[in-house]
């Protein structure tokens, strides 16, 4: 599992979050939005605006209200979000132990958090980093190693299992009737846990159909409506940041009282296999 850590970390850097901010005039200040909805984007959700790296608009809109989405990158010269920083300082004041993993501790103000613990009487500070840090003198335990190597030994010492990394995605497939037509269409869409749209697919292809849907929402039109209880096989192509292969899912068309099926998709990068669970109709 340790060998997968660099790949997972790189993929998670690509999978940047977008956040809705209704206060457009406050964008450069990176304040917590007054109304917020977080989206996990399985692609580079960086701004295409060239005028400034401090313009965090991604060019995308919120699926719920149409407000502008911002990336969550904090560039040099910008402040951290106030609320997480306040909570971090509050917890540091109360902590008996602070464990630093893989940080140079050179960027303010986040480097002040472990320094607060290290300077308290009775509290312990442990630092694991390959390079020296400015507050090594405050550390009760100083380990020059990779974070994975240390934590594998710590977990073994504590007799605690390390849970495998499982990538989880949610998918919905539904049947709709085209505007002014009797012919139906199949709509495939990634969703978040609360049902809002989530982008993690590149394309969707229906078996025995040469056309490939490549834009969201993925729509496949039927020339003739299938017979009830027809089993439709769909091939899903993912972004591939985790090395995930294509996946085939089955949708049963024409079940009485149901036009929508939800799936929970789980991918294990160790064995390279997907599992698809029909989670709700």
Buried (B, 14 or more C-beta within 10 A) or exposed (E): EEEBBEBBEEBEEBBBBBBBBEEEEEBEEBBEBEEEBEBBBBEEBBBEEEEEBBBBBBEBEBBEEEBBBBBEBBEEEBEBBEEEBEEBEEEBEEBEEBBBBBBEBEEEEBBBBBBBBBEBEEBBBBBBBEEEBEBBEBBEEBBEEBBBEBBBEEEEEEEEEEEEBEBEBBBBBBBEEEEEEEEBBBBBBBBBEEEEBBBBBBBBBBEEBEEBBEEBBBBBBBEEBBEEEEEBEBBBBBBEBBBBEEBEBBBBBBBEEEBBBBBBBEBBBEEEEBEBEBEEE
